């Protein structure tokens, strides 16, 4: 009889162990995986909620930056800046006793160019050519003054010619790249 109890106990332990390893252990493992997935999903849900709460602020800031960017771009070729720039050329030419013969492109061409859609990732530059008549020393002072301005971005060409008819003045063609949105008023009003 004692042997029967031992066999029954061993059988019970064997069936319990088999049940545990075959049925309960996989279920416990699945439960741990589901618990980890639920925790991960809860973290993702919290992150999504945070993002959803930040979207209106992000959208508002983006719209403000875009409107500010468009405002700054629209000011690059404003009529006031162009007239101020051309007046500055005339004023500096007069100070250096030079005759300003021609400025190209003209204001009309520049304003027409302003209607084109700009590249939003870089400032708009423009090639300006000034044709001057005067002495070489005056032209040199004028060019040096232009090259120290905020709008100046580099020389394209400079051509000096002396007319055949023995005039005391030279003709100077000076071309450079400018960024018109950087024109500043100086102390003398230009």
C-alpha beads as a LAMMPS data file, in Angstrom:
LAMMPS data file: protein, C-alpha beads

190 atoms
189 bonds

1 atom types
1 bond types

-500.0 500.0 xlo xhi
-500.0 500.0 ylo yhi
-500.0 500.0 zlo zhi

Masses

1 110.0

Atoms # bond

1 1 1 0.000 0.000 0.000
2 1 1 2.824 2.256 0.773
3 1 1 4.207 1.546 -2.619
4 1 1 0.926 2.630 -4.184
5 1 1 1.118 6.008 -2.476
6 1 1 4.651 6.485 -3.713
7 1 1 3.651 5.556 -7.285
8 1 1 0.605 7.839 -7.059
9 1 1 2.730 10.696 -5.714
10 1 1 5.369 10.209 -8.429
11 1 1 2.650 10.036 -11.077
12 1 1 1.025 13.158 -9.670
13 1 1 4.357 15.018 -9.644
14 1 1 5.124 13.802 -13.185
15 1 1 1.704 14.879 -14.490
16 1 1 2.024 18.239 -12.694
17 1 1 5.525 18.771 -14.121
18 1 1 4.359 17.742 -17.605
19 1 1 1.372 20.062 -17.316
20 1 1 3.632 22.887 -16.151
21 1 1 6.221 22.428 -18.940
22 1 1 3.728 21.677 -21.698
23 1 1 0.861 24.012 -20.876
24 1 1 1.611 26.554 -18.145
25 1 1 5.193 27.593 -19.046
26 1 1 4.297 28.623 -22.626
27 1 1 1.321 30.577 -21.286
28 1 1 3.521 32.365 -18.728
29 1 1 5.989 33.147 -21.544
30 1 1 3.175 34.494 -23.745
31 1 1 1.936 36.584 -20.827
32 1 1 5.418 38.113 -20.333
33 1 1 5.640 38.887 -24.076
34 1 1 2.153 40.456 -24.056
35 1 1 3.015 42.501 -20.960
36 1 1 6.190 43.787 -22.661
37 1 1 4.250 44.588 -25.866
38 1 1 1.565 46.400 -23.872
39 1 1 4.213 48.459 -22.071
40 1 1 5.892 49.259 -25.427
41 1 1 2.546 50.200 -26.995
42 1 1 1.721 52.383 -23.985
43 1 1 5.067 54.182 -24.414
44 1 1 4.383 54.684 -28.128
45 1 1 0.870 55.918 -27.347
46 1 1 2.251 58.444 -24.841
47 1 1 4.805 59.607 -27.439
48 1 1 2.017 59.957 -30.015
49 1 1 -0.072 61.976 -27.555
50 1 1 2.913 64.263 -26.901
51 1 1 3.472 64.713 -30.633
52 1 1 -0.220 65.417 -31.229
53 1 1 -0.136 68.094 -28.536
54 1 1 2.969 69.686 -30.112
55 1 1 1.645 69.701 -33.702
56 1 1 -0.360 72.949 -33.379
57 1 1 2.674 74.767 -31.945
58 1 1 4.947 73.305 -34.593
59 1 1 2.519 74.283 -37.360
60 1 1 2.105 77.813 -35.950
61 1 1 5.887 78.310 -35.671
62 1 1 6.390 76.957 -39.186
63 1 1 3.754 79.355 -40.578
64 1 1 5.340 82.293 -38.723
65 1 1 8.778 81.408 -40.098
66 1 1 7.416 81.013 -43.639
67 1 1 5.619 84.356 -43.504
68 1 1 8.748 86.036 -42.121
69 1 1 10.836 84.395 -44.847
70 1 1 8.444 85.593 -47.558
71 1 1 8.475 89.076 -46.065
72 1 1 12.283 89.153 -46.090
73 1 1 12.425 87.819 -49.652
74 1 1 9.856 90.365 -50.814
75 1 1 12.043 93.165 -49.452
76 1 1 15.108 92.083 -51.440
77 1 1 14.196 93.973 -54.607
78 1 1 11.942 96.679 -53.233
79 1 1 11.578 99.854 -55.244
80 1 1 12.899 101.901 -52.317
81 1 1 16.070 99.779 -52.095
82 1 1 16.687 100.032 -55.827
83 1 1 16.247 103.790 -55.903
84 1 1 18.424 104.146 -52.788
85 1 1 21.108 101.970 -54.395
86 1 1 21.078 103.909 -57.656
87 1 1 21.033 107.232 -55.780
88 1 1 24.046 106.015 -53.817
89 1 1 25.884 105.257 -57.067
90 1 1 25.058 108.730 -58.408
91 1 1 26.060 110.403 -55.128
92 1 1 29.396 108.549 -54.900
93 1 1 30.115 109.300 -58.574
94 1 1 29.418 112.984 -57.991
95 1 1 31.640 113.023 -54.880
96 1 1 34.480 111.516 -56.914
97 1 1 33.920 113.881 -59.884
98 1 1 32.789 111.094 -62.188
99 1 1 30.046 111.121 -64.764
100 1 1 27.701 108.162 -64.270
101 1 1 26.848 107.300 -67.880
102 1 1 24.770 104.153 -67.442
103 1 1 23.568 101.653 -64.848
104 1 1 22.419 98.266 -66.000
105 1 1 20.157 96.525 -65.486
106 1 1 17.626 99.347 -65.277
107 1 1 15.115 99.732 -62.450
108 1 1 12.363 98.406 -64.722
109 1 1 14.353 95.250 -65.456
110 1 1 15.111 94.757 -61.776
111 1 1 11.494 95.134 -60.733
112 1 1 10.472 92.723 -63.486
113 1 1 13.098 90.303 -62.200
114 1 1 11.552 90.683 -58.745
115 1 1 8.376 89.014 -60.045
116 1 1 10.217 85.715 -60.607
117 1 1 10.045 83.107 -57.870
118 1 1 13.274 83.212 -55.834
119 1 1 15.298 80.260 -54.597
120 1 1 14.260 80.130 -50.952
121 1 1 17.535 78.610 -49.762
122 1 1 19.894 81.348 -50.851
123 1 1 19.801 85.157 -51.078
124 1 1 19.016 86.725 -54.413
125 1 1 22.023 88.275 -56.084
126 1 1 22.168 90.510 -59.107
127 1 1 24.894 91.495 -61.569
128 1 1 25.148 95.301 -61.861
129 1 1 27.256 97.125 -64.428
130 1 1 28.177 100.784 -64.007
131 1 1 29.587 102.818 -66.890
132 1 1 31.530 105.833 -65.693
133 1 1 33.591 108.600 -67.267
134 1 1 36.350 110.428 -65.427
135 1 1 39.942 110.249 -64.282
136 1 1 41.482 106.962 -63.234
137 1 1 42.166 108.135 -59.679
138 1 1 38.522 109.204 -59.272
139 1 1 37.327 105.882 -60.675
140 1 1 39.649 104.040 -58.277
141 1 1 38.245 105.908 -55.258
142 1 1 34.687 105.232 -56.464
143 1 1 35.346 101.497 -56.954
144 1 1 37.027 101.237 -53.538
145 1 1 33.983 102.880 -51.929
146 1 1 31.621 100.441 -53.692
147 1 1 33.685 97.399 -52.678
148 1 1 33.355 98.324 -48.992
149 1 1 29.530 98.354 -49.069
150 1 1 27.352 95.639 -47.473
151 1 1 25.652 94.774 -50.758
152 1 1 28.940 94.102 -52.611
153 1 1 29.558 90.375 -53.277
154 1 1 32.389 90.298 -55.801
155 1 1 33.833 91.654 -59.019
156 1 1 32.642 90.355 -62.391
157 1 1 34.793 92.570 -64.601
158 1 1 36.389 95.997 -64.800
159 1 1 37.289 97.475 -68.185
160 1 1 39.038 100.836 -68.637
161 1 1 39.311 102.379 -72.082
162 1 1 40.790 105.653 -73.258
163 1 1 39.070 107.252 -76.226
164 1 1 41.036 107.883 -79.400
165 1 1 40.173 111.594 -79.499
166 1 1 42.638 112.475 -76.685
167 1 1 40.050 113.393 -74.025
168 1 1 41.411 113.759 -70.504
169 1 1 38.876 111.240 -69.192
170 1 1 38.712 107.465 -69.376
171 1 1 35.636 105.282 -69.830
172 1 1 35.223 102.694 -67.066
173 1 1 32.886 99.706 -67.175
174 1 1 32.645 98.157 -63.714
175 1 1 30.509 95.046 -63.136
176 1 1 29.926 93.373 -59.787
177 1 1 27.526 91.044 -57.968
178 1 1 25.241 92.611 -55.347
179 1 1 22.668 91.476 -52.809
180 1 1 20.106 94.270 -52.749
181 1 1 18.457 93.258 -49.471
182 1 1 21.586 94.357 -47.578
183 1 1 21.521 98.055 -48.517
184 1 1 21.901 100.237 -45.422
185 1 1 21.522 103.987 -45.029
186 1 1 24.779 105.697 -44.136
187 1 1 25.318 108.855 -42.087
188 1 1 25.187 111.121 -45.164
189 1 1 21.745 109.734 -46.108
190 1 1 22.896 107.146 -48.641

Bonds

1 1 1 2
2 1 2 3
3 1 3 4
4 1 4 5
5 1 5 6
6 1 6 7
7 1 7 8
8 1 8 9
9 1 9 10
10 1 10 11
11 1 11 12
12 1 12 13
13 1 13 14
14 1 14 15
15 1 15 16
16 1 16 17
17 1 17 18
18 1 18 19
19 1 19 20
20 1 20 21
21 1 21 22
22 1 22 23
23 1 23 24
24 1 24 25
25 1 25 26
26 1 26 27
27 1 27 28
28 1 28 29
29 1 29 30
30 1 30 31
31 1 31 32
32 1 32 33
33 1 33 34
34 1 34 35
35 1 35 36
36 1 36 37
37 1 37 38
38 1 38 39
39 1 39 40
40 1 40 41
41 1 41 42
42 1 42 43
43 1 43 44
44 1 44 45
45 1 45 46
46 1 46 47
47 1 47 48
48 1 48 49
49 1 49 50
50 1 50 51
51 1 51 52
52 1 52 53
53 1 53 54
54 1 54 55
55 1 55 56
56 1 56 57
57 1 57 58
58 1 58 59
59 1 59 60
60 1 60 61
61 1 61 62
62 1 62 63
63 1 63 64
64 1 64 65
65 1 65 66
66 1 66 67
67 1 67 68
68 1 68 69
69 1 69 70
70 1 70 71
71 1 71 72
72 1 72 73
73 1 73 74
74 1 74 75
75 1 75 76
76 1 76 77
77 1 77 78
78 1 78 79
79 1 79 80
80 1 80 81
81 1 81 82
82 1 82 83
83 1 83 84
84 1 84 85
85 1 85 86
86 1 86 87
87 1 87 88
88 1 88 89
89 1 89 90
90 1 90 91
91 1 91 92
92 1 92 93
93 1 93 94
94 1 94 95
95 1 95 96
96 1 96 97
97 1 97 98
98 1 98 99
99 1 99 100
100 1 100 101
101 1 101 102
102 1 102 103
103 1 103 104
104 1 104 105
105 1 105 106
106 1 106 107
107 1 107 108
108 1 108 109
109 1 109 110
110 1 110 111
111 1 111 112
112 1 112 113
113 1 113 114
114 1 114 115
115 1 115 116
116 1 116 117
117 1 117 118
118 1 118 119
119 1 119 120
120 1 120 121
121 1 121 122
122 1 122 123
123 1 123 124
124 1 124 125
125 1 125 126
126 1 126 127
127 1 127 128
128 1 128 129
129 1 129 130
130 1 130 131
131 1 131 132
132 1 132 133
133 1 133 134
134 1 134 135
135 1 135 136
136 1 136 137
137 1 137 138
138 1 138 139
139 1 139 140
140 1 140 141
141 1 141 142
142 1 142 143
143 1 143 144
144 1 144 145
145 1 145 146
146 1 146 147
147 1 147 148
148 1 148 149
149 1 149 150
150 1 150 151
151 1 151 152
152 1 152 153
153 1 153 154
154 1 154 155
155 1 155 156
156 1 156 157
157 1 157 158
158 1 158 159
159 1 159 160
160 1 160 161
161 1 161 162
162 1 162 163
163 1 163 164
164 1 164 165
165 1 165 166
166 1 166 167
167 1 167 168
168 1 168 169
169 1 169 170
170 1 170 171
171 1 171 172
172 1 172 173
173 1 173 174
174 1 174 175
175 1 175 176
176 1 176 177
177 1 177 178
178 1 178 179
179 1 179 180
180 1 180 181
181 1 181 182
182 1 182 183
183 1 183 184
184 1 184 185
185 1 185 186
186 1 186 187
187 1 187 188
188 1 188 189
189 1 189 190
